[in-house]
């Protein structure tokens, strides 16, 4: 359980939610196009972050390359951890080993949607991929909002019964 401050009201006993490993939100291999990781066109900082991950995890482990931000984690994360904060710009690239060397692709809106806990039935408005990523980056995770609204409603109902 956790407590949060919403406005001037302390909301206690919000349920803790089980987190999902990033691996569980990924689409099947081969659905999205990939490019070689090690390429002359790749920024040196990107290659440095990828090399740190490969050195730590080993050459056969997939991982997420994290763009933007200085989080102290070396610019990558393993797939057994929950996805970090979804932002309004492409931030996460899936890097996988292959016979031809490491390949990568950016996470897609459908994967980011799953990471944030949107229901399977959620459909994006028409728009570009970039607009969908931006929309998700500006969104609040539905399970978090559901828990907060439910708790506020319970408090309101309790106050009504007490004449408050």
C-alpha positions as CSV (number, residue, x, y, z in Angstrom):
1,X,0.0,0.0,0.0
2,X,1.1,3.5,-0.6
3,X,-0.1,7.0,0.4
4,X,-0.3,10.0,-2.0
5,X,-1.2,13.7,-1.6
6,X,-3.9,14.8,-4.0
7,X,-4.5,18.5,-3.5
8,X,-4.8,18.9,0.2
9,X,-6.1,15.4,0.8
10,X,-3.8,12.6,1.9
11,X,-5.0,9.4,0.2
12,X,-3.8,6.4,2.0
13,X,-3.9,2.7,1.2
14,X,-3.8,2.9,-2.5
15,X,-3.1,-0.6,-3.8
16,X,0.3,-1.3,-5.1
17,X,0.2,-2.6,-8.6
18,X,2.4,-5.4,-9.9
19,X,4.8,-4.2,-12.6
20,X,5.4,-5.8,-15.9
21,X,8.8,-6.5,-17.3
22,X,9.5,-4.6,-20.5
23,X,9.8,-8.0,-22.3
24,X,6.1,-8.6,-21.8
25,X,5.0,-5.5,-23.7
26,X,7.0,-6.2,-26.9
27,X,5.5,-7.2,-30.2
28,X,6.7,-10.4,-31.8
29,X,10.0,-10.5,-33.6
30,X,9.8,-9.6,-37.3
31,X,6.7,-7.4,-37.0
32,X,8.7,-4.2,-37.3
33,X,11.7,-3.3,-39.5
34,X,15.1,-3.2,-37.9
35,X,18.4,-1.7,-38.8
36,X,22.0,-2.7,-37.9
37,X,23.0,-1.2,-34.6
38,X,26.6,-0.7,-35.5
39,X,26.6,1.7,-38.5
40,X,28.5,4.8,-39.6
41,X,25.2,6.6,-39.4
42,X,24.7,6.0,-35.7
43,X,25.7,8.7,-33.2
44,X,28.8,7.9,-31.2
45,X,26.9,8.4,-27.9
46,X,24.3,5.8,-29.0
47,X,27.1,3.3,-29.8
48,X,28.7,4.0,-26.5
49,X,25.5,3.3,-24.6
50,X,24.9,0.1,-26.6
51,X,28.5,-1.1,-25.9
52,X,28.1,-0.5,-22.2
53,X,24.9,-2.7,-22.2
54,X,26.6,-5.4,-24.3
55,X,29.6,-5.4,-22.0
56,X,27.3,-5.8,-18.9
57,X,24.7,-8.2,-20.3
58,X,26.8,-10.1,-22.7
59,X,26.6,-10.2,-26.5
60,X,23.5,-12.6,-26.6
61,X,21.1,-10.6,-24.5
62,X,18.6,-8.2,-25.9
63,X,18.1,-4.8,-24.1
64,X,16.5,-1.4,-24.5
65,X,18.6,1.5,-25.5
66,X,17.4,4.7,-23.7
67,X,17.6,8.0,-25.5
68,X,17.3,11.4,-23.8
69,X,17.9,12.0,-20.2
70,X,20.7,11.4,-17.7
71,X,19.3,8.8,-15.4
72,X,22.6,7.4,-14.1
73,X,21.8,3.9,-15.6
74,X,24.2,4.2,-18.5
75,X,21.6,4.9,-21.2
76,X,20.1,1.3,-21.4
77,X,17.9,-1.0,-19.4
78,X,17.4,-4.8,-19.3
79,X,14.2,-6.3,-20.5
80,X,13.4,-7.8,-17.0
81,X,12.7,-4.3,-15.6
82,X,9.5,-2.2,-16.2
83,X,9.7,0.3,-19.0
84,X,10.8,3.7,-17.8
85,X,8.7,6.8,-18.2
86,X,7.2,7.2,-21.6
87,X,7.9,10.6,-23.0
88,X,6.6,12.7,-25.9
89,X,9.5,11.7,-28.2
90,X,10.9,8.3,-29.3
91,X,13.0,7.3,-26.3
92,X,13.4,3.5,-26.4
93,X,15.1,1.3,-28.9
94,X,15.0,-2.5,-28.7
95,X,18.4,-4.0,-29.4
96,X,18.7,-7.7,-30.2
97,X,21.5,-9.9,-31.3
98,X,21.2,-11.6,-34.7
99,X,23.4,-13.7,-36.9
100,X,24.5,-10.5,-38.8
101,X,25.2,-8.6,-35.6
102,X,23.1,-6.5,-33.3
103,X,19.9,-5.0,-34.8
104,X,17.6,-2.3,-33.4
105,X,14.3,-0.7,-33.8
106,X,12.3,1.9,-31.9
107,X,9.5,0.8,-29.7
108,X,6.1,1.3,-31.4
109,X,3.0,3.0,-30.0
110,X,1.3,-0.3,-29.5
111,X,4.1,-1.4,-27.2
112,X,4.2,1.9,-25.3
113,X,0.4,1.7,-24.9
114,X,0.7,-1.8,-23.3
115,X,3.5,-0.5,-21.0
116,X,1.3,2.3,-19.7
117,X,-1.6,-0.1,-19.0
118,X,-4.1,1.1,-21.6
119,X,-6.8,-1.5,-22.3
120,X,-6.4,-3.7,-25.4
121,X,-9.6,-2.1,-26.8
122,X,-8.0,1.4,-26.8
123,X,-7.6,2.8,-30.3
124,X,-5.5,5.7,-31.2
125,X,-7.0,8.6,-33.1
126,X,-5.9,9.0,-36.7
127,X,-2.4,10.5,-36.9
128,X,1.2,9.8,-37.5
129,X,3.4,7.5,-35.4
130,X,5.1,10.5,-34.0
131,X,1.7,12.0,-32.9
132,X,0.8,8.7,-31.2
133,X,4.0,8.7,-29.3
134,X,3.5,12.3,-28.2
135,X,-0.1,11.5,-27.2
136,X,1.1,8.6,-25.0
137,X,3.9,10.8,-23.5
138,X,1.3,13.3,-22.4
139,X,-1.0,10.7,-21.0
140,X,-1.5,9.4,-17.5
141,X,-1.4,5.6,-17.0
142,X,-5.0,4.5,-16.8
143,X,-4.5,2.0,-13.9
144,X,-2.9,4.8,-11.8
145,X,-5.7,7.2,-12.6
146,X,-8.3,4.5,-12.0
147,X,-6.9,3.9,-8.5
148,X,-6.8,7.5,-7.6
149,X,-10.3,8.3,-8.8
150,X,-11.7,5.3,-7.1
151,X,-10.0,6.3,-3.8
152,X,-11.2,9.9,-4.1
153,X,-14.7,8.6,-4.8
154,X,-14.6,6.3,-1.7
155,X,-13.5,9.3,0.5
156,X,-16.2,11.5,-0.9
157,X,-18.8,8.8,-0.2
158,X,-17.5,8.4,3.3
159,X,-17.6,12.1,3.9
160,X,-21.2,12.3,2.6
161,X,-22.3,9.6,5.0
162,X,-20.7,11.5,7.9
163,X,-22.5,14.7,6.9
164,X,-19.2,16.4,5.7
